[in-house]
Amino acid sequence: MDAATRELVRRRAGERCEYCGAAEGLRARIRFHVEHIVARQHGGGDSPENLALACHLCNAHKGPNLSGIDPTTGRVVPLFHPRRERWADHFTRIGGEIIGHTETGRATVAVLDMNHPARVEARLRSEP
């Protein structure tokens, strides 16, 4: 993947993680990853439509996963796809916590461990 594609992904995302919303700016200790929404091992490519900006924690937890288990229904469902879906259709943020209000939202919150206490605390500290 070339530098121009990486920069396009960063600008398109507004330098925010497209999963949890963390800001990459000065408070981010590690530069965010340009991640494959559908991993290469599952046939995903390097086109901008398959790339998302992800903080290191979301990227590490997501890995090559395409689905997760909704903790409410127990069903296996697709994870949130930032190119095809709107964040607000699946999630809301209350304080530092991210609430999934669809099966996809709940499964994504669980798989990406978005509400680990340290992550919730970091979101609360980063509020203006």
C-alpha positions in Angstrom: 0.0 0.0 0.0 1.4 3.3 -1.0 1.8 6.5 1.1 -0.9 8.3 -0.9 -3.5 5.6 -0.1 -2.6 5.7 3.6 -3.0 9.5 3.6 -6.3 9.3 1.8 -7.6 6.8 4.5 -6.3 9.1 7.3 -8.0 12.2 5.9 -11.2 10.4 5.1 -11.4 9.2 8.7 -10.7 12.7 10.1 -7.7 11.1 11.9 -10.1 9.1 14.1 -10.4 5.4 14.6 -13.3 4.4 12.5 -14.4 1.8 15.1 -14.1 3.5 18.5 -13.7 7.1 17.5 -10.4 7.7 19.3 -8.5 10.7 18.0 -5.1 10.1 16.4 -3.8 13.6 17.1 -1.3 14.7 19.8 -2.8 12.5 22.5 -2.4 9.3 20.6 0.9 7.7 21.6 1.1 5.4 18.6 0.2 6.3 15.1 -3.0 4.6 14.0 -3.1 1.7 11.6 -4.6 1.6 8.1 -6.3 -1.8 8.4 -8.0 -4.1 6.0 -11.7 -4.4 6.8 -11.7 -7.7 5.1 -8.3 -9.2 5.7 -6.1 -10.3 2.8 -6.3 -13.9 4.0 -10.1 -13.6 3.3 -9.6 -12.1 -0.1 -9.6 -8.4 0.9 -7.4 -6.1 -1.1 -5.6 -2.8 -0.7 -8.3 -0.6 -2.4 -9.5 2.4 -0.4 -13.0 0.7 -0.1 -11.4 -2.1 2.0 -9.3 0.2 4.2 -10.1 1.9 7.5 -8.2 3.9 10.1 -8.0 2.0 13.3 -6.4 2.7 16.7 -3.9 0.0 17.7 -6.3 -1.5 20.2 -9.2 -1.9 17.8 -6.9 -3.2 15.1 -5.3 -5.7 17.5 -8.7 -7.0 18.8 -10.3 -7.1 15.4 -7.5 -9.0 13.7 -8.8 -10.9 10.6 -12.3 -11.3 12.2 -15.3 -10.6 10.0 -17.9 -11.7 12.5 -18.6 -12.0 16.2 -21.2 -13.2 18.6 -23.9 -10.8 19.7 -23.8 -11.1 23.5 -27.6 -10.4 23.7 -28.9 -12.9 21.1 -26.0 -15.4 20.9 -26.1 -15.1 17.1 -23.0 -14.9 14.9 -23.2 -11.6 13.0 -21.0 -9.5 10.8 -18.8 -6.9 12.5 -19.3 -3.3 11.7 -18.0 -2.4 8.2 -17.0 1.3 8.2 -17.2 1.7 4.4 -20.7 0.2 4.0 -22.4 1.2 7.3 -22.9 4.4 9.3 -21.4 4.3 12.8 -24.5 6.0 14.3 -26.7 3.2 13.0 -25.0 0.7 15.3 -23.5 2.6 18.2 -24.0 5.5 20.6 -21.5 6.9 23.0 -22.6 7.7 26.6 -19.8 9.2 28.6 -16.8 7.1 27.8 -18.8 4.0 27.0 -19.7 2.8 23.5 -23.1 1.2 23.4 -24.0 -1.2 20.5 -27.7 -1.1 19.8 -27.8 -3.6 16.9 -26.5 -7.1 16.8 -23.6 -5.9 14.7 -22.9 -3.1 17.1 -23.0 -5.3 20.2 -20.8 -7.9 18.6 -18.3 -5.3 17.4 -18.1 -3.7 20.9 -17.5 -7.2 22.4 -14.9 -8.4 19.8 -13.0 -5.1 19.8 -13.2 -4.9 23.6 -14.3 -1.2 23.2 -15.5 -0.9 26.8 -12.4 -2.2 28.6 -12.2 0.0 31.7 -8.9 1.6 30.6 -10.4 2.5 27.2 -13.5 4.0 28.7 -11.3 6.1 31.1 -9.1 7.2 28.2 -12.2 8.4 26.3 -13.4 10.3 29.3 -10.0 12.0 29.7 -9.8 13.0 26.1 -13.1 14.9 26.1 -12.7 18.7 25.8 
